[in-house]
Every structure is written in structure tokens, then in C-alpha cells.
């Protein structure tokens, strides 16, 4: 992340996203595939890391192998995209709001204090010697003789697909295909995200 100053001198926290160029590698239609969609590919990939099926897929579109491939089912009516067409950063405008989809940082198996913000059982006195970070009671006794679904417990934290909505584009650097989006987006540095425009 970084920060920029707006016209009023206010410091705005921003996330820098490289958003292109993306190439059209497949066009799905209702007649053939049963639905309408455009497949976009991004980020060059070495040939030695690409299998034959992928090489043939990208060669049909006339582009070099790419690392990330995503389908978009919502797009502007009347689009005339063809194989190999470039979708650049020009589709975005400064000041508009977008949604960003990504995979959050994985933090492994965590206890209830880190995962859910529990505060522990309390002080270390009155006979408690190992309950400081424990979850406490999780269920009743003879009825219902089980633990209800949805009880917050320890478990894997992060590594989930998350959509952050209503993020504003502060600045666009067209020469480098960069978007400066106000606020934070899910994922670690260098990870892939999907930027969705509002329809």
C-alpha cells in the first residue's frame, strides 16, 4: 500500500494494482456453451511452465501463455470483442467505484483469541492455571447433548475468497497500467485480484 494527497491536502491510503493489459483468449456464447462470457488472461508465463493444452489454447487467440485466466459473465451490451483483443486500463475512470475480489492471507490453524477476538477466561488466580486463552464453554449438558453448528472455535484462519466492495479509484497511471484504489484489498503483496466495475 501507499498513500496520496487529494486536492484538499488529505492523505488517502491506497493500494496499487496493475490492471493490464489483459487479452481476450476465449468468447463463450449461448449457442455453443450455454452462456455468454468473455475470458481474459493476464501476466506472461514462460513456455517451459506451460503444458501443451494451455499452449494450444493461447495460440488460438494469438497471444503468449499467461498465468491468470478469468471469465467475466457481466459486460456491456453490444460488445464486439474478438480473439486476441486487448482490454486495457482505459475501461476505468478516476473517481468511479469498483469491487475487488481476492484470496485473503492464509494464517494457518489459529485459536479463538486470534481467530475470533475472544479475550480468554480471565485472571490466572482462583485455581486457573491453563485457561487464559481457552474458548470456555461450547455447549449445554444433557440437552441437546451436542454442540450447535456455527459455534466459534479454533480453526484455519484466512485463505478465503473475499470481495471488498465500494472502493474508489483515486488515480490511474495509464503508462504503467496502474490503478490506485482507496483502502485495502484482500490478499498478500503480489497476489492476483479481480477488479469488477459496477454495471
Secondary structure, 3 states (H helix, E strand, C coil): CEEEECCCCCEEEEEEEECCCEEEEEEECCCCCCCCEEEEEEEECCHHHCCHHHHHHHHHHCCCCEEEEEEECCCCCCCCCCCCCEECHHHCCCCCEEEEEEECCCCEEECHHHHHCCCCCCCCCCCCCCCCCCCCCCCCECCECCCCCCCCCCEEECCCEEEEEEEEEEEEEHHHCEEEEECCCCCCCCCCCEEEECC
